[in-house]
Structure formats: structure tokens, C-alpha cells
Amino acid sequence: FGAGVVRGFAGFGFSALSVAGLALIVSPARIVPAIFVLEVLASISLLRSAARDVDWQWLSWLVLGNVLCLPLGTLLLAWLPEAPLRLLIGALLLVAAVLLRAGVSLSLAPSRPARLAVGMASGFVNGVAAIGGIAVAVLLSTSQIAPAVMRATLIALFLFTDLYALLCSALVSSATEAPAALLDADTLRWAAWLAPAMLVGIWIGQRSFAGVSPQTFRRQVLNLLMTVAAISVARALVEIASPRS
């Protein structure tokens, strides 16, 4: 519900907050595929109004980078032990949030290699931790792209990457030697339980947008993200330092 409010108001952050929060109590391998399903639903509902603002040059290279590197992240998600995976997710979230909160300003030239590199980084991070959107948002914010164009391009990218990630998860799950199934009936059960809360949260977030400063809310979202990520990192470090017998 909380992540849905963030998504409805700020337009991003659902995957990051959902994975960071739920990974504190549930294996990330059980949650991430269900989050992909929910992100597909969210993107479909937003794409119609945003399609006219999509930057197709950026989108094509971002898609290619995701095609190349998202399967690598998905394989890592299936094979890495739970505590190191939680540590990795928390660290990635924390770095991304700190960069956004600090207002890091770089000068990313919109060249083909740069666009491909952003897509590859996004694909890997999205496959392993479902936070590829924040990775793209950090980098696109340095490219002088207009806010409406950036938002529309991210919405279109999310729709593709989440569908592609679900396909990769299904392929990994079909491998008999994989230690954990990534896509099965539990995925749909998780999505079914989480979807109503997400949709209500999105509705409330959209209605709240008119009465609150976007800059203030963005700062609070990033503060919350940093807090959740730090807790996730701390818990993972404790588990690694004190392995079960």
C-alpha cells in the first residue's frame, strides 16, 4: 500500500520500496517476480496518457541494454544465497537513494554508447533486485531530458522490462538444477494479495499529488528509501556474521 501511494504520487519507486520492505521478512526470490507482475499492471494503466511524450531513441537503446543484461541479473537472483542477496539489494537501494537525495549532477551525453550503457546497467539491476527504474532515473536526470519525456520513457521501459523479466524468470524456473523457482503459482498468489493494496495506494497517491509539494514529497520518499535500505543492509550483515548452525 505504501509503495502504491509513492507510485501514484511520484511516478516511480514502487519496486524499490516493495522489495526493500518485503525482503526484510521474505526471501527476495519469492517477491521480485510478483513485483514484476504488479509493475506491468501499473505501467499499462499509465502508458496510454504518456505515449505521446516517449523519447523513442532513448527507449530503443534502453530496451537493447535490458535485453542483454537482465538475464544475468535473473540468474544471480536464482543462485545467490538469501543473506548476500539481501545485502546486495539493500546496498544498491541505499546508493541509488543517496545519489538522488544528494542531487548528484553529472553531464551524461545522449550518445548511443551512453544510452546502451544505461540500459545494460538498468537490466542487470532490474533482474537481480527489481530496481532498474531507479538506476535509469538517476542517470536520465543528468541528460537534460524534459521531465514529461523522462517520465513517459520510463513508463514505456518499465512495461517492456517487467514483461521481459517475467519471461526470464520463467526460463530460469524451468531449469531443474536451479535451487529456487522464480516463477510459479506462488508468484500469482503474491501478486493477487498485493494488487488491491497497490491499486488503493496509487489512487490515494494520485489524489494527494495536488495538495503537496512534489519536491517535499520526493525528499520524504528518498529519506524513507534510505532508511529501509539501511535496515535491510544491517539485517543481512548480522545474518552473514552469525550463520545458522
Salt bridges, closest charged atoms under 4 A:
GLU39 OE1 - ARG7 NH1 3.28
GLU82 OE2 - ARG86 NH2 2.91
ASP184 OD1 - ARG30 NH2 2.98
ASP186 OD2 - ARG30 NH2 3.41
ASP186 OD1 - ARG189 NH2 2.27
GLU239 OE1 - ARG86 NH1 3.05
GLU239 OE2 - ARG235 NE 3.11
